[in-house]
Structures are given as structure tokens and as C-alpha cells.
Amino acid sequence: MRTSNPKARYGAVRLSSPDLSGALASELEAFRASHPLRRTEIAGRAWTYIASGSGAEAIIILPGAHGLAEAAFHYITALERHYRVITPNYPAEILTLADLADGLVGLMDHVAIRQAHVLGGSFGALVAQALLQRHGDRVLSVMLEHALFPRRRVGVLILPLMVMARTLPTQVLRIMLRLAVAPFQWQIARGRAFWDAYFRRVIASFSRQDILARLSVLKDFHAHGRASLAKLKDWSGRVLVVASEPDTLMTPQDRRDFLLHYAEAEFELLSGSSHMGAVDEPERYIAVYTRFLGSSADDQWTPV
């Protein structure tokens, strides 16, 4: 049975400060006004999400490590013209990929979606693979953008970071996180001032539990090694792998191993882009996804 969808508040990033101004801030403000954040409870945990669009098929967009649905506003507004689009915020209480995947299926049930295409970039690609691994019957196709390759040694390296996340003052953790993401924000050429201010405020809103949850999920992914990658033997859907050249988070060997595992996948290499390319040039990435989905990029994307 479907239940009501009470609205939640957009609270992580306020758009009223001088450094969050200009065209992108206006777009995001208009997006918030027309796309209410909704709330439901799944397996005892609160999930907030954005639901929009219409069409015979649905797409689930999975956020990156920031965990915020609204950051995908360009993608949501482009794809909602032809699809139902569901984009969740990640609950801070969830510490494993399995629980995230199971929660997403609960969210699909809540909004009465039996099957969906799944789009995940970077951290979101980890979650997308877990969803495919555990609930492949609910996935029509999967689009993995700037995915990581699981290495057990990386999982070991994350353990001391988790100790710090439990013990250091929260403000110190936020400073460390800002320093860690700064090199990626420098990869953004267009709208860098907006996105730098936006992500700075996202990090400032993170609780200790938010940080610990992201680290825990990353550790979970790497600790299981290749077992974290989805098995496609008994699944009939399509896979798209999207990568950039260069990508500071995936070595050439990682990419070779990843593509060897997903040997049947379609592959799109975007030269001159970066790990932050989906933020920097959304129209380029949206065109790739709409081609894969069999839609017209020109019909679905109108530059500002």
C-alpha cells in the first residue's frame, strides 16, 4: 500500500549568502521550489528524496559522496521530461552497501516503482552496483559513471580514518574533509565559485555520523574486493560505463580491471573531462545517458 509523502525541508545549504548567487543559484532555488523534498520511513530509518517526472519507465539517480539529491538538479530536470525520476538523500544511519541497496528497494516499493534504470556516479556507482547485485530483478539498466575499482588494501587504509571520525572534534573532521575534496573542486571549470561555496556548505552541515557513514560504506566496498562488483550472469539488462581521461581516482590498471569485469558493458570515454565532469559539463554527460537510454539529448536538454 502506498502511504502519504510528507514534505521535508531543504536545510543543508542555504542559498541566501552572497557567494551562492548567480545563474546556478537561481536555477537551484527554482528547482527547490518546484521539487519538494519528501520523507518516508523504511525499515525504521528516515529517507528523504525527490520524486518528479512522468513516463512509462523510471530512473533512480544516486548521488555522490555528498549524499544530496538536489545536487543532481540538472540531471533530474533533463530526465524528468520522459521518465519518473527518484533521487534519494543517503541516510546517515546506514553503514553498509547492502543496507543502502535494500533501503532503495523499499523506497521503490513506497513510490510504486517495480523496475528502474539506475544512474550512479562515483560513490553513487558503488551503490548502483550493490543494488544490481542484490536486487537485479528491479534494475532495467545501470549507468556507472567514474566508478571505483575495489581494492582490499584501500579498505584497510580507511580503518584509521574511521577511528578519527569517531574521536576527533567534528569541526576538525570537516576541515580535513574540505582539504581532501579541494583538489576535485579545482577540476570544475564552469561555475566553480558556486560549486565551491555549495560543497563548502554541504561539508559544514555534515555531522560526525554523516562522515562516518560515508567512510563505512567505502570501507565496505573495498573490504569485499571483487565481490563488491555486480555479477551479470543471470541478469539481462544493459550496462554503461562512463569514464574520463584523466580520472584521478581510477588508475589505468583499475580501469582495465573494471572493464574486464564488465566485459559486456558499453563504454564511453570522455576525453578532456575529469572526475568532476558530471558537475562541470552536465550537458555532455546527459547527452551520453539519453543516447544510452534511447532518447534524444536535444529533446531533453536545454542549456541555460
C-alpha positions in Angstrom: 0.0 0.0 0.0 1.2 3.5 -0.8 1.3 6.0 2.0 1.4 9.7 2.0 4.6 11.6 1.3 5.0 14.4 3.8 7.3 17.1 2.7 10.7 17.7 4.3 12.8 20.9 4.3 15.9 21.6 2.2 18.2 22.5 5.0 21.8 21.5 4.3 22.7 24.5 2.0 21.1 27.9 2.3 21.1 30.0 -0.9 20.9 33.4 0.7 24.6 34.2 1.1 26.5 36.4 -1.4 28.8 33.6 -2.6 25.8 31.5 -3.6 24.4 33.8 -6.2 24.2 34.0 -10.0 22.6 31.7 -12.6 23.3 28.4 -10.9 22.0 29.6 -7.6 18.8 30.9 -9.2 18.4 27.5 -11.0 18.8 25.6 -7.8 16.4 27.9 -6.0 13.8 27.4 -8.7 14.4 23.7 -8.6 13.8 23.5 -4.9 10.5 25.5 -5.3 9.2 23.0 -7.9 10.6 19.8 -6.5 9.6 19.3 -2.8 11.8 17.1 -0.7 9.7 14.2 0.5 10.1 12.0 3.6 9.2 8.4 4.4 10.4 5.7 6.8 11.8 2.4 5.5 12.9 -0.4 7.9 12.9 2.1 10.8 15.1 4.7 9.0 14.0 8.0 7.7 14.6 8.5 4.0 14.2 11.8 2.2 14.0 12.0 -1.6 12.9 13.9 -4.7 10.3 12.4 -6.9 9.3 14.0 -10.2 8.5 13.4 -13.8 6.3 11.0 -15.7 6.6 8.3 -18.2 6.3 4.6 -18.7 9.8 4.0 -17.2 11.6 5.2 -14.1 15.2 6.3 -13.3 16.9 6.3 -10.0 19.7 8.8 -9.7 22.2 8.0 -6.9 24.2 11.0 -5.5 27.9 11.1 -5.0 29.6 11.1 -1.6 27.9 14.3 -0.6 24.7 12.3 -0.5 22.3 15.1 -1.5 19.7 14.5 -4.2 19.4 18.2 -5.1 23.0 18.4 -6.4 21.7 16.4 -9.4 19.2 19.1 -10.3 20.5 19.4 -13.9 20.0 15.7 -14.4 16.7 15.5 -12.8 15.2 18.3 -14.8 16.6 16.9 -18.0 15.4 13.3 -17.5 12.0 14.0 -15.8 10.6 15.1 -19.2 10.4 11.5 -20.3 10.8 9.4 -17.1 9.8 9.2 -13.5 12.9 10.2 -11.6 13.6 9.3 -8.0 16.7 10.7 -6.3 17.4 10.0 -2.6 19.4 11.5 0.1 21.6 8.9 1.9 20.5 8.3 5.5 23.4 8.9 7.9 22.4 5.8 9.9 23.2 3.4 7.1 26.7 2.0 7.2 26.8 -0.8 4.5 26.1 -1.1 0.8 23.7 -3.9 1.5 21.5 -1.8 3.7 21.6 1.1 1.2 20.5 -1.3 -1.6 17.7 -2.8 0.5 16.6 0.7 1.5 16.4 1.8 -2.1 14.2 -1.2 -2.9 12.0 -0.2 0.0 11.8 3.3 -1.5 10.9 1.9 -4.9 8.1 0.0 -3.3 7.0 3.1 -1.5 6.7 5.1 -4.7 5.2 2.1 -6.6 8.1 1.5 -9.0 8.7 -2.1 -9.9 11.8 -1.6 -12.1 14.0 1.3 -12.9 17.1 2.4 -14.8 19.8 3.3 -12.3 22.4 6.1 -12.7 25.2 6.4 -10.2 28.4 8.5 -10.3 31.5 7.9 -8.2 30.2 7.0 -4.7 26.7 6.6 -6.3 28.2 3.9 -8.7 29.1 1.9 -5.6 25.5 2.0 -4.5 24.3 1.2 -8.0 26.3 -1.9 -8.2 25.1 -3.1 -4.8 21.5 -2.6 -5.9 22.2 -4.6 -9.1 24.0 -7.3 -7.1 21.2 -7.7 -4.5 18.1 -6.8 -6.5 18.9 -7.3 -10.1 15.3 -8.1 -10.9 14.4 -4.5 -10.0 17.0 -2.9 -12.4 16.4 -2.3 -16.1 19.8 -1.0 -16.9 22.7 0.6 -15.0 24.9 3.6 -15.8 28.2 3.7 -13.9 30.0 7.0 -14.1 33.5 7.4 -12.7 33.1 4.2 -10.8 35.8 2.9 -8.4 37.5 -0.4 -8.5 37.5 -2.2 -5.1 40.9 -2.9 -3.6 41.2 -4.6 -0.2 44.3 -2.5 0.7 42.2 0.6 0.3 39.7 -0.8 2.8 42.5 -1.3 5.3 43.6 2.3 4.8 40.1 3.6 5.6 40.1 2.0 9.0 42.2 4.7 10.7 40.1 7.3 9.1 37.1 5.8 10.7 38.8 5.9 14.1 39.5 9.6 13.6 35.8 10.1 12.6 34.8 8.6 15.9 37.2 10.5 18.1 38.2 13.9 16.6 36.1 17.0 17.1 33.5 17.4 14.3 34.9 20.7 13.2 38.4 19.2 12.7 36.8 16.4 10.6 35.1 19.0 8.4 38.4 20.8 7.8 40.1 17.5 6.9 37.2 16.7 4.5 37.4 20.1 2.9 41.1 19.6 2.3 40.5 16.2 0.9 37.9 17.3 -1.7 39.7 20.6 -2.7 41.7 19.0 -5.5 38.5 17.7 -7.0 36.7 21.0 -6.8 39.6 22.6 -8.7 38.7 20.3 -11.6 35.5 22.3 -12.0 35.9 25.0 -14.7 32.4 26.3 -15.2 30.5 27.6 -12.1 33.5 26.9 -9.8 32.6 29.7 -7.5 29.1 28.4 -7.0 30.0 24.8 -6.6 32.9 25.6 -4.3 30.6 27.6 -2.0 27.9 24.9 -2.3 30.1 22.0 -1.3 31.7 24.0 1.4 28.3 24.5 3.0 27.5 20.8 2.5 30.6 19.8 4.4 29.8 22.4 7.1 26.4 20.7 7.5 27.9 17.2 7.9 27.5 15.6 11.3 30.0 13.1 12.7 27.6 10.4 11.7 27.4 11.6 8.1 31.2 11.4 7.8 31.4 8.1 9.5 28.6 6.6 7.3 30.4 7.6 4.0 33.6 6.1 5.3 31.9 3.0 6.4 30.3 2.4 3.1 33.6 3.0 1.3 35.3 0.6 3.6 32.6 -2.0 3.0 33.0 -1.7 -0.8 36.8 -2.1 -0.7 36.9 -4.7 2.0 35.0 -7.2 -0.1 37.2 -6.8 -3.1 35.9 -8.0 -6.4 32.8 -9.4 -4.6 31.6 -5.8 -4.5 31.2 -5.8 -8.3 27.8 -6.9 -9.6 27.5 -10.4 -11.2 25.8 -10.2 -14.6 25.5 -13.8 -15.5 21.8 -14.2 -14.7 20.8 -10.6 -15.5 19.6 -9.5 -18.9 19.9 -5.7 -18.7 22.4 -3.3 -20.2 25.4 -1.6 -18.5 27.0 1.7 -19.5 30.4 2.6 -18.1 31.3 6.3 -18.4 34.9 7.4 -17.6 37.0 10.5 -18.2 40.6 10.9 -19.3 42.1 11.7 -16.9 40.5 10.5 -13.7 42.5 11.0 -10.5 40.6 8.3 -8.6 41.0 5.4 -11.1 44.4 4.2 -12.3 44.8 2.7 -15.8 45.0 -0.7 -14.1 41.8 -0.1 -12.2 40.1 0.9 -15.4 41.3 -2.2 -17.2 40.2 -4.5 -14.4 36.9 -2.8 -14.2 36.2 -3.1 -17.9 37.4 -6.7 -17.9 34.8 -7.5 -15.2 32.0 -5.7 -17.1 33.2 -7.0 -20.4 29.7 -6.8 -22.0 29.2 -3.2 -21.0 29.0 -0.3 -23.4 31.9 2.1 -22.7 32.1 5.9 -23.1 35.4 7.7 -22.5 35.1 11.4 -22.3 38.5 12.9 -23.2 39.4 16.2 -21.6 36.8 15.7 -18.8 37.6 14.8 -15.2 36.2 13.0 -12.1 34.1 16.1 -11.6 33.0 16.3 -15.2 29.4 15.5 -14.4 29.3 18.7 -12.4 31.4 20.7 -14.7 29.7 19.9 -18.0 26.3 18.3 -17.3 25.0 18.7 -20.8 27.8 16.5 -22.2 27.1 13.7 -19.7 23.3 14.0 -20.1 23.7 13.5 -23.8 25.6 10.3 -23.2 22.9 9.0 -20.9 20.0 9.9 -23.2 21.7 8.2 -26.1 22.1 5.1 -24.0 18.5 5.2 -22.9 17.4 5.6 -26.5 16.1 9.2 -26.1 17.0 12.4 -27.8 19.5 14.5 -26.0 18.3 17.6 -27.8 14.7 17.0 -26.6 15.8 16.5 -23.0 18.5 19.2 -22.5 18.2 22.9 -23.0 21.3 24.9 -22.0 20.8 27.9 -19.8 
